[in-house]
Amino acid sequence: MTPFNLRRYLIENANWLSAGVLLTFLSSYGQTFFISIFSGQIRAEFGLSHGSWGAIYSLGTTVSAVVMIWAGGLTDIFRVRVLGPVVLSGLALAALVMATNSALFLLPFVIFLLRLFGQGMSIHLAQVAMARWFTATRGKALSIASLGYAIGESLLPLIFVAAMAFLDWRWLWVIAAGVTILSIPVLIGLLRQERTPQSLSDAHTATGMQDRHWTRRAALLHPLFWFMAPAILGPSAFITAFFFHQVHLAAVKDWPHIQLVALFPVFTGVSILSMFAAGWALDKWGTARIMPFYQLPMAIGFAILSAIDTISGALIGLIFLALTVGANNTLPSAFWAEFYGTRHIGAIKALATAVMVLGSAIGPALTGVLIDRGVSLGTQFLWIAVFFVLVCVLAWTGIRRARAEF
């Protein structure tokens, strides 16, 4: 796409793309990279070990994954203009409850709300909308919409960690709630003339394997879904674990936490470049050629983080992690649409999102328990690197078999 055409594309689709960016940015308040910057305060407030905090986080996240299977399917029925304000209201409520809660038994419920409305529905709503609204430029639309997440990941940890020097951590959650509430009328304004699932059901749908629109049940019964499940679960599980234990990682590596957080904008910058490169590549070649290999940089990144003890070495490891994270923001959503069609993409992707959310529950809990049992993060990161190599082998096998059905 030439610069002139790109400019025209952005202008003509500004409202819809901006709505996607807004939703993915606000999802930050339910993402691990944001919640984890308060890990020290939360563990101190409630007297939790790394393992017990990881278990509570896992419980709330797992329940949100189960609910996502149902809630995510609502995107096949309702407009984003209708669902979006409901999701953002739930996210704002979750942030307010986090700010005011002092009861340990309510903490899993708070995590559930943050994960469901933030990591789950806000991202899901944006990605399903882009996958459905855009066909020929699906990769570009998904990449642009994901910029909101990238901006949040880059700036919010740095801003909020710095703000802790001046404000109590609970007031920072009140600020997060306020920003989310103020964004609701902005979203409604952007989608005054929304492309809807109903209006696109005939003219703009695309079929998948066997030239058909796959239902969620049919996708579940197809081997490809299960070959790809580890590729969906893995990045979520272990990138979540990395950010979740960032305070502990900095402590055991003898890095000031603010120095580690200061690397996140570089991480985000590389992930943005990778995201747009993946979007361009999938529009040109499709997802089948890319999906089996894009997690190899993640394996290299975790191997580097396992071996190094310097903050400059951490930067190199983060760059490799970012190459996969950026591509992961674009490729899986397009993959489900390409292989299973778009008519039921909300329900199918809701299932994939549930797997992703489940991964984000498993990662912190598993690594937290292992930390409590004396297994260092360095050792764990080496095991994780081996896991991602195996994930690539499984994806390559599943996609090679499935391509015969086109």
Secondary structure, 3 states (H helix, E strand, C coil): CCHHHHHHHHHHCHHHHHHHHHHHHHHHHHCHHHHHHHHHHHHHHHCCCHHHHHHHHHHHHHHHHHHHHHHHHHHHCCCHHHHHHHHHHHHHHHHHHHHHCCCHHHHHHHHHHHHHHHHHHHHHHHHHHHHHHCCCCHHHHHHHHCHHHHHHHHHHHHHHHHHCCCCCHHHHHHHHHHHHHHHHHHHHHHCCCCCCHHHHCCCCCCCCHHHCCCCHHHHHHCHHHHHHHHHHHHHHHHHHHHHHCHHHHHHHCCCCHHHHHHCHHHHHHHHHHHHHHHHHHHHHHCCCCCCCCCCHHHHHHHHHHHHCCCHHHHHHHHHHHHHHHHHHCCHHHHHHHHHHCCCCHHHHHHHHHHHHHHHHHHHHHHHHHHHHCCCCHHHHHHHHHHHHHHHHHHHHHHHHHHHHHC
